[in-house]
Amino acid sequence: MSHVHVIGAGIVGLATAIRLQDEGHKVTVIDRAGPGEGASRGNAASIAWTDVAPLASPGIWRDVPGWLFDPLGPLSVRPAYALKVLPWMARFCLASLPTRVKASTTAKAALNGAALPAWQRLWQRTGTAHRVRYTGCLDVFDDAGQLARARSGWQEQRDFGIDVEELDGDQLRELEPDLGACVVGGARIPGWCSVDEPFELCTDLASFFEGQGGTIRRSSVRAVSPSDYGASITFDDEAAPVESDHVVIAAGAWSRTLTAQLGDPVPLDTERGYNTTLPESGVDLSHTVILPGYGFVLSQLATGLRVGGAVEFGGLGLPPNWKRAHALLTRARHIVPDLQTQGGTQWMGFRPSLPDTLPVIGRSSASDRITYAFGHGHHGLTQAAITAELIGALVAGEHTPLSLEPYRAQRF
């Protein structure tokens, strides 16, 4: 029996570890903080398999200048990080060229199209299907111009076979009476689904993994390198390296340092996301409500209403700017006037993001015994189960259900 080490106990790492167990491997998961304690803890809880368009697109440049001049807007760059993020932004510009966007859209649609069936298999396997909610989502707009521009994106989703129903403001308020009079229109996407609490899903998966004989180790990994045995792992808290038959790097925003050591300088950066979870919000939303014009989402969880999203580039080291979380609540009350914003729990996390909005899934340049599974951006929860199946096939030397060419680390 081979021994596989998975670096990262977020939703991608945990799903991958369970898949590798099912393939017959002994598996150890290594994480600096513990299961679900990174970006997986505070995400929007959505299985957004109906998304097909990459963030990098020609149309986004109509909105970016206005966002950047608003320090609390949907997209901001911390001044202390502006020079460091320039290379990432340059690649983002290149990824927005029409030919690049077409390729990224095809690759994203393929991965997301396989995401929900993969999750349904994993939920059934782990006894966690009770956490999923098939309630759909609403795209909501308070600006007629933004609404008009959204129609091309909805048509693109329809071209991929996704059901999108455009609705006017009154029809949206019939579905969600708490929406305010400012809402002029939007769309309902019934195929979208969500989970009741993403962190609790992570802890459930971790418990299942350990119950099947898996080991979770809380340590910080300093380096991974090829070895005669397979791969060698060096820890910050231990001088002697640990040998492994195979290593999977699924460390989210912390993956870049490890991959650079292996000859794969991936342009991974972190989109810092903020949210507030309101246990007593005063409203009852039956759909996930997405506000594309403001870059955030309202998600009804078992623990309360989560108001979160937006993008801030500030790296891993700068302290949080909690004014961004407050700004999201202010804008949410514009859309949902009865929202009660007191008593919430704030959170900030690091989404691992790549300029073309696609993750890295595939083998390292240094060794076939070192495999990558990171950089899922806003779709870590969505793409976790299908990523796990792809990694399971790679480690086993089997044919993967999707071509991994668009997701290779060496594409950059």
Secondary structure, 3 states (H helix, E strand, C coil): CCEEEEECCCHHHHHHHHHHHHCCCEEEEEECCCCCCCHHHCCCCEECCCCCCCCCCHHHHHCHHHHHCCCCCCEEECHHHHHHHHHHHHHHHHHCCHHHHHHHHHHHHHHHHCHHHHHHHHHHHHCCHHHEECCCEEEEECCHHHHHHHHHHHHHHHHCCCCCEEEEHHHHHHHCCCCCCCCCEEEEECCCEEECCHHHHHHHHHHHHHHCCCEEEECCEEEEEECCCCEEEEECCEEEEEEECEEEECCHHHHHHHHHHCCCCCCCEEEEEEEEEECCCCCCCCCEEEECCCCEEEEEECCEEEEEEEEEECCCCCCCCCHHHHHHHHHHHHHCCCCCCCCCEEEEEEEEECCCCCCEEEECCCCCCEEEEECCHHHHHHHHHHHHHHHHHHHHCCCCCCCCHHHCHHHC
